[in-house]
Amino acid sequence: MSFIENRKRLFLYCVGLIFLLSVFVVMGFGYYLMNPAGRGGDHRIIAIREGTTLREVAGILGQKSIIKSPTLFVLWGRWMGYGREIKAGEYLLSPSMSPVRIFSILIRGVGITYPVTIPEGFNRKQIAELLSEKGITDAEAFLRFSGDPDLARKYGIPEQDLEGYLYPDTYRLRHDMDARKVIDVMVRRFREMLSPYQEDLEKSPLSLKQVVILASIVEKETGKAAERPKIASVFLNRLRKKMRLESDPTVIYGLPCFSGNLTKKDLERPTRYNTYVIRGLPPGPIANPGIEAIKAVLLPAPDKYLYFVSKNDGTHHFSTTLEEHNRAVLRYQKRRHSLRKGNYQG
């Protein structure tokens, strides 16, 4: 047999051997990927933080006996390019899940979520504190990003921060989320809720910024849905007549520290948000309004009221003249002081 034939035979032998090894490797990978670590076993909560590498994820899963071989898990993940696609979050995983299914869950981010309700009228600081209490994100990071004018501009929002555009709603969020991702969810929700009212916004004499500012004031002035269009009409009427808005919530927002008792000195303090001092709207929203407050500004009641005062039962008395308003103030303030005096004596 010639030397060339021997080399040819050796080459074919090597090719065949490599092919068989490849088949065995593929079959081994296939068996590993399709078969779970165990047929039973309880589900376990696996927490994966932002920036965790594929190797670290595999180590965690191996430690918890969710997978058999962290090395094969890493090799397959790298081969498929999954290394950077694994989402941070909390996951409910079990040894009865195959590695293929586990990869699918991790790269799609199908983790455990928690319901979090942001009340209408909360400001940025209150939202940050609530999210921190619920374990959703870091309060300091949330305040930093939501107060970044560059980030506001990226969203196309003409503000120095995102106050007013963090839509109050019930969200399902993960623990230890990146603050920017939480903000993104809330701003997108704001856009979604505003979208059906684009035509009303275009017809309004106010810009989007002015609508949101005024809606935030309306939101803080009353919790009664039926009163919002009336409250909005009062402020719009006052703006048209070049009158000061004289809204207590704007004064409170502008105070560096509020004791809970609004004083005459507070009302006279010259801040950018004190509408007893400045004319027109304050420079930005004072809270994050819900869609009903925004609708009230876009579709206000056709009233000529210029004043309102609390009736101390959650509703307000509305007046068209200062004389009528002063009588209402005397009536309801006297009743409030009487109640306070009675409570004190009792």
ChimeraX attribute file (.defattr): number of C-alpha atoms within 10 A of each C-alpha:
attribute: neighborCount
match mode: 1-to-1
recipient: residues
	/A:1	5
	/A:2	7
	/A:3	8
	/A:4	9
	/A:5	10
	/A:6	11
	/A:7	11
	/A:8	12
	/A:9	12
	/A:10	12
	/A:11	12
	/A:12	12
	/A:13	12
	/A:14	12
	/A:15	12
	/A:16	12
	/A:17	12
	/A:18	12
	/A:19	12
	/A:20	12
	/A:21	12
	/A:22	12
	/A:23	12
	/A:24	12
	/A:25	12
	/A:26	12
	/A:27	12
	/A:28	13
	/A:29	16
	/A:30	12
	/A:31	12
	/A:32	19
	/A:33	21
	/A:34	14
	/A:35	19
	/A:36	21
	/A:37	21
	/A:38	15
	/A:39	11
	/A:40	11
	/A:41	14
	/A:42	11
	/A:43	14
	/A:44	15
	/A:45	14
	/A:46	19
	/A:47	17
	/A:48	20
	/A:49	16
	/A:50	13
	/A:51	11
	/A:52	14
	/A:53	15
	/A:54	20
	/A:55	17
	/A:56	14
	/A:57	21
	/A:58	21
	/A:59	18
	/A:60	17
	/A:61	21
	/A:62	18
	/A:63	12
	/A:64	16
	/A:65	17
	/A:66	27
	/A:67	27
	/A:68	20
	/A:69	16
	/A:70	21
	/A:71	13
	/A:72	17
	/A:73	25
	/A:74	20
	/A:75	15
	/A:76	18
	/A:77	21
	/A:78	14
	/A:79	10
	/A:80	9
	/A:81	10
	/A:82	16
	/A:83	18
	/A:84	13
	/A:85	14
	/A:86	22
	/A:87	18
	/A:88	22
	/A:89	22
	/A:90	22
	/A:91	21
	/A:92	15
	/A:93	21
	/A:94	24
	/A:95	24
	/A:96	18
	/A:97	22
	/A:98	21
	/A:99	24
	/A:100	17
	/A:101	15
	/A:102	21
	/A:103	19
	/A:104	14
	/A:105	17
	/A:106	21
	/A:107	15
	/A:108	12
	/A:109	17
	/A:110	15
	/A:111	22
	/A:112	16
	/A:113	15
	/A:114	15
	/A:115	11
	/A:116	16
	/A:117	14
	/A:118	20
	/A:119	16
	/A:120	20
	/A:121	26
	/A:122	24
	/A:123	22
	/A:124	23
	/A:125	16
	/A:126	16
	/A:127	21
	/A:128	22
	/A:129	17
	/A:130	18
	/A:131	24
	/A:132	17
	/A:133	12
	/A:134	15
	/A:135	16
	/A:136	22
	/A:137	24
	/A:138	17
	/A:139	20
	/A:140	14
	/A:141	14
	/A:142	23
	/A:143	19
	/A:144	13
	/A:145	17
	/A:146	25
	/A:147	17
	/A:148	14
	/A:149	16
	/A:150	15
	/A:151	17
	/A:152	20
	/A:153	14
	/A:154	9
	/A:155	14
	/A:156	9
	/A:157	17
	/A:158	14
	/A:159	20
	/A:160	16
	/A:161	22
	/A:162	27
	/A:163	24
	/A:164	27
	/A:165	28
	/A:166	27
	/A:167	27
	/A:168	24
	/A:169	16
	/A:170	12
	/A:171	16
	/A:172	12
	/A:173	22
	/A:174	23
	/A:175	20
	/A:176	20
	/A:177	19
	/A:178	18
	/A:179	21
	/A:180	16
	/A:181	13
	/A:182	18
	/A:183	18
	/A:184	14
	/A:185	14
	/A:186	19
	/A:187	21
	/A:188	15
	/A:189	18
	/A:190	21
	/A:191	13
	/A:192	12
	/A:193	14
	/A:194	16
	/A:195	11
	/A:196	10
	/A:197	14
	/A:198	11
	/A:199	10
	/A:200	14
	/A:201	20
	/A:202	12
	/A:203	10
	/A:204	14
	/A:205	11
	/A:206	15
	/A:207	12
	/A:208	16
	/A:209	17
	/A:210	17
	/A:211	20
	/A:212	25
	/A:213	24
	/A:214	26
	/A:215	31
	/A:216	30
	/A:217	27
	/A:218	30
	/A:219	28
	/A:220	20
	/A:221	22
	/A:222	18
	/A:223	15
	/A:224	11
	/A:225	12
	/A:226	12
	/A:227	18
	/A:228	24
	/A:229	22
	/A:230	25
	/A:231	29
	/A:232	27
	/A:233	24
	/A:234	26
	/A:235	26
	/A:236	22
	/A:237	18
	/A:238	19
	/A:239	16
	/A:240	10
	/A:241	10
	/A:242	11
	/A:243	17
	/A:244	17
	/A:245	25
	/A:246	19
	/A:247	18
	/A:248	18
	/A:249	20
	/A:250	27
	/A:251	25
	/A:252	20
	/A:253	18
	/A:254	19
	/A:255	16
	/A:256	7
	/A:257	8
	/A:258	12
	/A:259	8
	/A:260	7
	/A:261	8
	/A:262	13
	/A:263	10
	/A:264	8
	/A:265	8
	/A:266	18
	/A:267	19
	/A:268	13
	/A:269	16
	/A:270	16
	/A:271	19
	/A:272	17
	/A:273	25
	/A:274	27
	/A:275	24
	/A:276	20
	/A:277	17
	/A:278	16
	/A:279	15
	/A:280	17
	/A:281	20
	/A:282	21
	/A:283	13
	/A:284	22
	/A:285	27
	/A:286	28
	/A:287	31
	/A:288	30
	/A:289	30
	/A:290	25
	/A:291	19
	/A:292	18
	/A:293	31
	/A:294	27
	/A:295	19
	/A:296	24
	/A:297	30
	/A:298	23
	/A:299	17
	/A:300	19
	/A:301	17
	/A:302	10
	/A:303	15
	/A:304	16
	/A:305	20
	/A:306	23
	/A:307	23
	/A:308	20
	/A:309	17
	/A:310	17
	/A:311	17
	/A:312	12
	/A:313	6
	/A:314	10
	/A:315	16
	/A:316	20
	/A:317	15
	/A:318	21
	/A:319	19
	/A:320	14
	/A:321	12
	/A:322	11
	/A:323	10
	/A:324	15
	/A:325	19
	/A:326	15
	/A:327	12
	/A:328	21
	/A:329	17
	/A:330	13
	/A:331	12
	/A:332	18
	/A:333	16
	/A:334	12
	/A:335	14
	/A:336	15
	/A:337	11
	/A:338	12
	/A:339	12
	/A:340	12
	/A:341	11
	/A:342	10
	/A:343	9
	/A:344	8
	/A:345	7
	/A:346	6
